[in-house]
Amino acid sequence: MKFRCTLKRVVDDSYDIEIGRGLQGRLTDDLKNGLAGKARKFAVVTDSNVEGLYASKITDMLREAGFSAEIFVIPAGEKSKTRQMKEFLEDSMLEKGFRRDCAVIAVGGGVVTDLAGFTAGTFGRGVPFVNYATTLLAAADASVGGKTAVDTPLATNLIGMFNQPLKVYIDIDCWKTLPKRQLSSGLAETIKHSCLGDREMFEYLEGHIEDILAGDAAACEYIAERNCDIKYRVVMQDERESGLREILNLGHTVGRAIETVSDYTLLHGEAVSIGLAAQARLSRSFGFMTDEEVARVERLLERAGLPVRIPEGIDRGALLKKLYTDKKVRDGKLRFVLQQGIGGIVQFGDNDYAKRISEEEIGAVLETM
């Protein structure tokens, strides 16, 4: 005897992204107006840098609005994006009496939104969450699209889930408190988006990169909106990374590997910048980019305060080995997303946006860097 369990789902995971300044009050108002449904208890997840700047204030505002709210703080930095830190959040929430009727609010950068979103997806078999992005890096990439994950010593971002937030708040005012190095790091993902899908944005960045670094309001709002638009257009067509969404990994094959091999002394954006330079040179070797286009990409990265060369002390052998932990690897073979000129990506087949690259081919490029 057998039984068939017919389970068909129609899910609408749509959500709003609000870009503005000083959005803490808007977040509180939205929750009062039912953004999180019946949830009245909120876990505010943040890091040690953002706690005193924004998260404590948001927690206080929630309490003043009549909600129950507790703040949970992780150490700042990529090294906190681990299974152990996720376990710490889960145990801490349980100890504070959180159950299935709660919601999670991530206040911070990409590490916080990744970790909080993953925790929300498994806590109580899934509770709602909101992203309040405080960094340019999170605004450009991590807080939008629903990819959540942790890193392990053996692989980056391979333990995780797709989990869409209720809403994303991008508070440009928060960028004012970012150290210049962090602001530059966030620009790497912005430049990546222009390289893969928006030549006009790339040219805008060429003309305004110093304005963005100086905090010019119009320039910052422009890149916030264009980042979301580019990523939305990709994610809308391929939410679960079955093909097209891989293009958002431009520069990340080398970037993620060098970030790990450096023991995270390089910020994520700094590592991605080196990865973007590497893929541009690799693209040139196959005739997809010209010398001048590669030079323009590297020039823009350098003007943004980002590295385009592999730092001294990085073991090239360890770096090559680490490339095989990339999530685009298939059948033990390296695959790279490659840029087509400025503002385009090479398509290699039906829904195939990554090219198989030999270790010798990428090794030769890395030797030039």
C-alpha positions as CSV (number, residue, x, y, z in Angstrom):
1,M,0.0,0.0,0.0
2,K,1.2,3.5,-0.7
3,F,-0.1,7.0,-0.3
4,R,0.7,10.0,-2.4
5,C,1.1,13.3,-0.6
6,T,0.0,16.0,-3.1
7,L,1.5,19.3,-1.9
8,K,1.3,22.1,-4.4
9,R,2.4,25.6,-3.3
10,V,1.7,29.0,-4.8
11,V,4.0,31.5,-3.0
12,D,4.3,35.2,-3.3
13,D,7.6,36.2,-1.8
14,S,7.4,39.8,-3.1
15,Y,8.7,42.6,-0.8
16,D,9.5,46.3,-0.8
17,I,12.9,47.9,-0.7
18,E,12.7,51.4,0.8
19,I,15.7,53.7,0.1
20,G,15.9,56.8,2.3
21,R,17.4,58.6,5.2
22,G,16.8,58.0,8.9
23,L,14.3,55.2,8.4
24,Q,14.2,53.9,12.0
25,G,10.8,55.5,12.5
26,R,9.5,54.1,9.3
27,L,10.5,50.6,10.4
28,T,8.7,51.0,13.7
29,D,5.6,52.4,11.9
30,D,5.5,49.6,9.4
31,L,5.7,47.0,12.2
32,K,2.8,48.8,14.1
33,N,0.8,48.6,10.9
34,G,1.2,44.9,10.6
35,L,4.4,44.3,8.5
36,A,5.3,41.3,10.6
37,G,1.7,40.1,10.9
38,K,0.8,39.1,14.5
39,A,4.4,39.1,15.7
40,R,4.9,41.2,18.8
41,K,8.3,39.9,19.9
42,F,11.4,40.9,17.9
43,A,15.0,39.7,17.9
44,V,17.2,42.5,16.8
45,V,20.4,41.0,15.4
46,T,23.4,43.2,14.9
47,D,27.2,43.4,15.3
48,S,29.5,45.0,17.8
49,N,30.1,48.0,15.5
50,V,26.5,48.8,14.7
51,E,25.0,48.1,18.1
52,G,25.8,51.5,19.6
53,L,25.3,53.4,16.3
54,Y,21.8,52.2,15.3
55,A,20.6,48.8,16.7
56,S,20.2,49.9,20.3
57,K,18.1,52.9,19.2
58,I,15.9,50.7,17.0
59,T,15.5,48.3,19.9
60,D,14.4,51.1,22.2
61,M,12.0,52.5,19.6
62,L,10.4,49.1,19.3
63,R,9.9,48.9,23.1
64,E,8.5,52.4,23.2
65,A,6.0,51.3,20.5
66,G,4.8,48.5,22.8
67,F,6.7,45.6,21.3
68,S,8.9,43.1,23.2
69,A,12.4,43.4,21.8
70,E,15.8,41.9,22.6
71,I,19.1,42.8,21.0
72,F,21.6,40.0,20.1
73,V,25.1,41.1,19.2
74,I,27.8,39.2,17.3
75,P,31.4,40.3,16.8
76,A,31.9,42.5,13.8
77,G,33.6,40.9,10.8
78,E,33.3,38.1,8.3
79,K,34.7,35.6,10.8
80,S,31.3,35.7,12.5
81,K,29.5,34.2,9.6
82,T,29.7,30.7,10.9
83,R,27.5,27.8,12.0
84,Q,28.8,28.3,15.5
85,M,27.6,31.9,15.5
86,K,24.2,30.8,14.1
87,E,24.0,28.3,17.0
88,F,24.8,31.1,19.4
89,L,22.0,33.3,18.1
90,E,19.5,30.4,18.2
91,D,20.5,29.4,21.8
92,S,20.4,33.0,22.9
93,M,16.9,33.5,21.4
94,L,15.6,30.3,23.1
95,E,17.0,31.4,26.4
96,K,15.2,34.7,26.1
97,G,11.9,32.9,25.5
98,F,11.6,33.4,21.7
99,R,9.4,30.9,20.0
100,R,7.5,30.6,16.7
101,D,5.5,33.8,17.2
102,C,8.6,36.1,16.9
103,A,10.3,37.9,14.0
104,V,13.9,38.8,13.4
105,I,15.2,42.3,12.5
106,A,18.8,42.3,11.0
107,V,20.5,45.7,11.6
108,G,23.9,45.9,9.9
109,G,25.9,44.8,7.0
110,G,26.2,41.7,4.9
111,V,27.4,39.4,7.6
112,V,24.5,40.3,9.8
113,T,21.8,40.1,7.1
114,D,23.2,36.7,5.9
115,L,23.4,35.2,9.4
116,A,20.1,36.7,10.7
117,G,18.2,35.7,7.5
118,F,19.5,32.1,7.8
119,T,18.7,32.0,11.5
120,A,15.1,33.2,10.8
121,G,14.7,30.6,8.1
122,T,15.3,27.7,10.5
123,F,14.3,29.1,13.9
124,G,10.9,27.6,14.7
125,R,11.0,26.1,11.2
126,G,10.8,29.6,9.9
127,V,9.9,33.0,11.2
128,P,9.6,36.4,9.4
129,F,12.6,38.7,9.1
130,V,13.4,42.3,8.0
131,N,16.7,43.7,6.8
132,Y,17.8,47.1,7.9
133,A,21.0,47.6,5.8
134,T,23.5,50.0,7.3
135,T,26.4,49.6,4.9
136,L,26.8,50.2,1.1
137,L,27.9,46.6,0.7
138,A,24.7,45.3,2.2
139,A,22.7,47.9,0.2
140,A,24.3,46.8,-3.0
141,D,24.3,43.1,-2.5
142,A,23.7,41.1,0.7
143,S,20.4,42.5,2.0
144,V,18.6,42.0,-1.4
145,G,17.7,38.8,-3.1
146,G,17.1,36.4,-0.3
147,K,20.4,34.4,-0.3
148,T,21.4,33.6,3.2
149,A,24.4,31.4,4.3
150,V,27.3,30.8,6.6
151,D,30.9,30.0,5.8
152,T,32.9,26.9,6.8
153,P,36.6,26.2,6.7
154,L,35.9,24.0,3.6
155,A,33.6,26.3,1.6
156,T,32.0,29.7,1.4
157,N,28.3,30.3,1.3
158,L,27.5,26.6,0.6
159,I,25.5,26.1,3.8
160,G,22.4,28.2,3.6
161,M,19.0,28.8,2.1
162,F,17.0,31.1,0.0
163,N,14.8,33.1,2.4
164,Q,13.1,36.3,1.3
165,P,12.7,39.2,3.9
166,L,9.4,41.0,4.6
167,K,11.1,44.2,3.6
168,V,14.5,45.8,3.1
169,Y,15.4,49.3,4.4
170,I,18.4,51.0,2.9
171,D,19.3,53.9,5.1
172,I,21.8,56.1,3.3
173,D,22.3,58.2,6.4
174,C,24.1,55.2,7.9
175,W,26.9,55.5,5.3
176,K,28.1,58.6,6.9
177,T,29.5,56.6,9.8
178,L,31.3,54.1,7.6
179,P,35.1,54.2,7.7
180,K,36.4,55.1,4.2
181,R,37.8,51.6,3.8
182,Q,34.3,50.1,4.4
183,L,32.8,52.6,2.0
184,S,35.3,51.6,-0.7
185,S,34.6,47.9,0.0
186,G,30.9,48.5,-0.7
187,L,31.8,50.2,-4.0
188,A,33.3,46.9,-5.3
189,E,29.8,45.3,-5.5
190,T,28.5,48.5,-7.1
191,I,31.2,48.5,-9.7
192,K,30.5,44.8,-10.3
193,H,26.9,45.5,-11.0
194,S,27.8,48.2,-13.6
195,C,30.3,45.8,-15.2
196,L,27.8,43.1,-15.7
197,G,24.7,44.9,-16.6
198,D,24.7,48.7,-16.9
199,R,27.3,50.6,-19.1
200,E,25.6,53.9,-18.3
201,M,26.1,53.3,-14.6
202,F,29.7,52.4,-15.2
203,E,30.2,55.7,-17.0
204,Y,28.4,57.5,-14.2
205,L,30.8,56.0,-11.7
206,E,33.7,57.0,-13.8
207,G,32.5,60.6,-13.5
208,H,31.3,60.6,-9.9
209,I,33.3,58.1,-7.9
210,E,35.0,60.8,-5.8
211,D,31.6,62.4,-5.1
212,I,30.3,59.1,-3.7
213,L,33.3,58.7,-1.5
214,A,32.7,62.2,-0.2
215,G,29.1,61.4,0.6
216,D,27.4,63.5,-2.1
217,A,23.6,62.9,-1.5
218,A,22.5,62.7,-5.1
219,A,25.4,60.4,-6.1
220,C,24.7,58.0,-3.2
221,E,21.0,57.9,-3.9
222,Y,21.7,57.2,-7.6
223,I,23.9,54.1,-6.8
224,A,21.5,52.8,-4.2
225,E,18.7,52.8,-6.7
226,R,20.7,51.4,-9.6
227,N,22.2,48.6,-7.5
228,C,18.7,47.5,-6.4
229,D,17.3,47.8,-10.0
230,I,20.1,45.7,-11.5
231,K,19.9,43.0,-8.8
232,Y,16.1,42.9,-9.0
233,R,16.1,42.4,-12.7
234,V,18.3,39.3,-12.3
235,V,16.7,37.8,-9.2
236,M,13.2,38.3,-10.6
237,Q,14.2,36.0,-13.5
238,D,16.1,33.4,-11.5
239,E,15.4,33.6,-7.7
240,R,17.1,30.3,-6.9
241,E,20.2,30.6,-9.0
242,S,19.5,27.9,-11.7
243,G,21.3,29.9,-14.3
244,L,21.1,33.6,-14.9
245,R,21.6,34.6,-11.2
246,E,25.2,33.2,-11.4
247,I,26.2,36.4,-13.2
248,L,25.9,38.2,-9.8
249,N,29.0,36.1,-8.9
250,L,31.2,38.1,-11.3
251,G,34.6,38.5,-9.7
252,H,33.6,36.2,-6.8
253,T,35.4,33.0,-7.8
254,V,38.8,34.5,-7.2
255,G,37.4,37.1,-4.7
256,R,35.9,34.7,-2.2
257,A,39.0,32.4,-2.4
258,I,41.5,35.3,-1.8
259,E,39.3,36.6,1.0
260,T,39.5,33.3,2.8
261,V,43.2,32.6,2.1
262,S,44.0,36.1,3.5
263,D,42.3,35.0,6.7
264,Y,39.8,37.8,6.2
265,T,42.5,40.5,6.5
266,L,41.0,41.7,3.2
267,L,37.5,43.0,3.4
268,H,34.9,41.3,1.2
269,G,34.8,44.2,-1.3
270,E,38.6,44.4,-1.5
271,A,38.8,40.7,-2.3
272,V,36.0,41.0,-4.9
273,S,37.9,43.9,-6.5
274,I,40.9,41.7,-7.1
275,G,38.5,39.1,-8.4
276,L,37.0,41.6,-10.8
277,A,40.4,42.5,-12.1
278,A,41.3,38.8,-12.5
279,Q,38.1,38.0,-14.4
280,A,38.6,41.0,-16.7
281,R,42.0,39.8,-17.6
282,L,40.7,36.3,-18.1
283,S,37.9,37.7,-20.3
284,R,40.5,39.6,-22.3
285,S,42.5,36.3,-22.9
286,F,39.4,34.9,-24.6
287,G,38.7,38.0,-26.6
288,F,35.6,39.1,-24.7
289,M,37.3,42.4,-23.5
290,T,39.9,44.7,-25.0
291,D,43.0,46.0,-23.3
292,E,41.3,49.5,-22.9
293,E,38.2,48.0,-21.3
294,V,40.3,46.0,-18.8
295,A,42.3,49.2,-18.0
296,R,39.0,51.1,-17.4
297,V,37.8,48.5,-15.0
298,E,41.0,48.5,-13.0
299,R,41.3,52.3,-13.1
300,L,37.8,52.7,-11.6
301,L,38.5,50.1,-8.9
302,E,41.7,51.9,-7.9
303,R,40.0,55.3,-7.9
304,A,37.5,53.8,-5.5
305,G,40.3,53.0,-3.1
306,L,40.3,49.2,-4.0
307,P,43.2,46.8,-4.8
308,V,43.6,45.2,-8.2
309,R,46.7,43.1,-7.4
310,I,47.2,40.1,-5.2
311,P,48.9,41.3,-2.0
312,E,52.3,40.0,-0.9
313,G,52.2,37.0,1.3
314,I,49.2,35.3,-0.4
315,D,50.2,31.7,-1.2
316,R,49.4,31.2,-4.9
317,G,49.1,27.4,-4.5
318,A,46.7,27.8,-1.6
319,L,44.7,30.3,-3.6
320,L,44.4,28.0,-6.6
321,K,43.3,25.2,-4.4
322,K,40.7,27.4,-2.7
323,L,39.1,28.2,-6.1
324,Y,37.6,24.6,-6.0
325,T,35.4,25.5,-3.1
326,D,33.5,28.0,-5.3
327,K,29.8,27.1,-5.6
328,K,29.9,27.3,-9.4
329,V,32.2,24.3,-9.6
330,R,30.7,21.4,-11.5
331,D,32.1,17.9,-11.7
332,G,35.2,19.1,-10.0
333,K,35.8,21.7,-12.8
334,L,36.3,25.5,-12.3
335,R,33.7,27.7,-13.9
336,F,33.9,31.5,-14.2
337,V,31.4,34.2,-15.1
338,L,33.1,36.4,-17.7
339,Q,32.5,40.0,-18.6
340,Q,31.5,41.0,-22.2
341,G,33.0,44.5,-22.8
342,I,31.6,47.1,-20.3
343,G,28.1,46.3,-19.1
344,G,27.6,42.8,-20.4
345,I,28.1,39.2,-19.6
346,V,29.0,36.3,-21.9
347,Q,26.4,33.7,-22.4
348,F,27.8,30.2,-23.2
349,G,24.6,28.3,-23.9
350,D,21.0,28.0,-23.0
351,N,20.8,29.4,-19.4
352,D,24.5,28.9,-19.1
353,Y,26.5,32.0,-17.9
354,A,29.8,30.4,-16.7
355,K,32.7,29.1,-18.7
356,R,34.8,26.0,-17.7
357,I,38.3,27.3,-17.0
358,S,41.4,25.1,-16.5
359,E,43.6,25.6,-13.5
360,E,46.4,26.5,-15.9
361,E,44.4,29.2,-17.6
362,I,43.4,31.0,-14.4
363,G,46.9,30.3,-12.9
364,A,48.5,32.2,-15.8
365,V,46.2,35.2,-15.2
366,L,47.0,35.2,-11.5
367,E,50.7,35.2,-12.3
368,T,50.2,38.6,-14.0
369,M,48.7,40.0,-10.8
